[in-house]
């Protein structure tokens, strides 16, 4: 019959303490049965320093109750619930998420963006190599650009801030999650894309200011509207035949004008949209050729 | 150990026949699931995730295997170029995880109410951890909850219960090595508890003790059992 010796008891105490701290969960062995909720919080109540100490309500106040200026670090150090925290398993600060669904989606975005970055880096390095002439004229619409800014990207001057990349990727996803984008990529293969005429997804790895990037996204999405499905029946698309192509073209040009799908667009953007409609006959012809051949 | 009578295979063009063990569902739900596997865009994915979670809490066999069907549905929903892009294709996964989170929050009550349900819940969460990966990596967000469940199972009131010990060692067999990679100190602590339980706890059944000893050896051997240990634990002894 084994009994608790001092050594073993210390061992158990140690275990319990480590469990409570490492897990970051405010549970102790006795409380396990009562504990209902699981939280990531670091409970840290400061009973003293009610003037200077942080409470939920004092986060944003510049001065404490006694009128003295509140120092920024005190707020951080004391009990304000951290907006982000780093757990042993995460790669960096994790924003407070309320549910697992969101947490996993955020995880996925970060991991996608990291993977994209590795691929992009490899591609940039490949462009530098002389023998890889084929890569330059390949379908990758990035290659022409990367040749222009080859120097800066080769130096490693790409956007690496994960928060920025994730935000940019979200904006790109909004654009790609549209019917217009779907129709666009089905209709115009990358090889056939013409610079200026066909919309091109902004490159999230290039260094741009926030304003510049946001504007690029806006213009890109405006251009994509050219491929919006016609306002009428969606059936129309499936049933189209050669005879109807002319009608279809007319429909598109009509919808281009007054009720522009981009109400906030300025004159420049509108003319941009019209430019892309000038491209419409070309793509219509290509469709015809494709159908005939 | 899971022998189900009248196995039912999901019909999928691309992959080989997968046994999703959905026999325990009523016929209408089976139909819903089969449709989901063929054409996820056509069903209410929230409902699908809901029935899967409900069933996994009741059915021990399904709770251990539900991860696979969930994985398939997630893959399918993400690959469809939906004509109507209602969402970004993550509806099913999001609903599944959030529902799972609710169940997890209520786990202590569940445990008090029914050990079987509690054990099913743990099996299901671990199975999801095993099968639902993010870019081929385990979901980081699930690591603390999974550890939480295992630590709970390693408490003395659970260890004396053979059903709970069995659940604990099953999960460690299946996902122990992955969990350890995600957080080694926690795994060390868990095994300290198991070691202590094995040595010091008096009200363990002999089967419970055997299960604990096996898992201790299993981990010590790098998440695998040596041949001699395998013979010791798993060959039939004729008296």
Contacts between the chains, C-beta under 8 A, distances in Angstrom:
chain1	res1	chain2	res2	distance
A	1	B	202	7.5
A	2	B	199	6.2
A	2	B	200	5.7
A	4	B	200	7.0
A	8	B	196	7.7
A	8	B	199	8.0
A	8	B	200	6.7
A	11	B	192	7.6
A	11	B	196	7.0
A	12	B	196	6.1
A	15	B	189	6.4
A	15	B	192	5.0
A	15	B	193	6.1
A	15	B	196	6.8
A	18	B	185	8.0
A	18	B	189	5.5
A	19	B	151	6.6
A	19	B	189	5.6
A	19	B	193	7.7
A	22	B	185	5.8
A	22	B	186	6.1
A	22	B	189	6.4
A	23	B	144	7.1
A	23	B	147	7.0
A	23	B	148	7.2
A	23	B	151	7.3
A	23	B	186	7.0
A	24	B	144	7.5
A	25	B	144	7.5
A	25	B	148	6.8
A	29	B	155	6.6
A	32	B	108	7.7
A	32	B	152	6.5
A	32	B	155	5.9
A	33	B	108	6.5
A	33	B	157	7.6
A	34	B	108	7.6
A	35	B	108	6.4
A	36	B	105	7.0
A	36	B	106	7.4
A	36	B	108	5.8
A	36	B	109	7.2
A	37	B	105	5.8
A	38	B	104	6.7
A	38	B	105	6.2
A	38	B	144	7.7
A	38	B	145	6.7
A	38	B	148	6.3
A	40	B	144	7.6
A	87	B	144	7.4
A	88	B	183	5.7
A	88	B	185	7.3
A	89	B	140	5.1
A	89	B	143	5.2
A	89	B	144	7.9
A	89	B	182	5.3
A	89	B	183	5.5
A	90	B	140	6.0
A	97	B	141	7.8
A	99	B	97	7.3
A	99	B	98	4.9
A	99	B	101	5.7
A	100	B	97	3.9
A	100	B	98	6.1
A	100	B	100	6.7
A	100	B	101	4.5
A	100	B	141	5.4
A	100	B	142	7.1
A	100	B	145	8.0
A	101	B	90	7.8
A	101	B	93	7.1
A	101	B	94	3.5
A	101	B	95	7.2
A	101	B	97	4.6
A	101	B	98	4.5
A	101	B	101	7.9
A	102	B	94	7.7
A	103	B	140	8.0
A	103	B	141	3.7
A	104	B	93	6.9
A	104	B	94	7.8
A	104	B	97	5.9
A	104	B	134	6.4
A	104	B	139	5.3
A	104	B	141	5.2
A	104	B	142	7.9
A	105	B	90	6.1
A	105	B	94	6.9
A	107	B	134	5.4
A	107	B	139	6.6
A	107	B	140	5.6
A	107	B	141	6.1
A	108	B	134	4.8
A	108	B	135	6.8
A	111	B	134	5.8
A	111	B	135	4.5
A	111	B	137	6.6
A	112	B	135	6.7
A	115	B	135	6.3
A	173	B	88	6.8
A	177	B	85	5.2
A	177	B	88	6.0
A	178	B	85	7.1
A	179	B	83	7.9
A	179	B	85	6.8
A	182	B	81	6.4
A	182	B	85	7.6
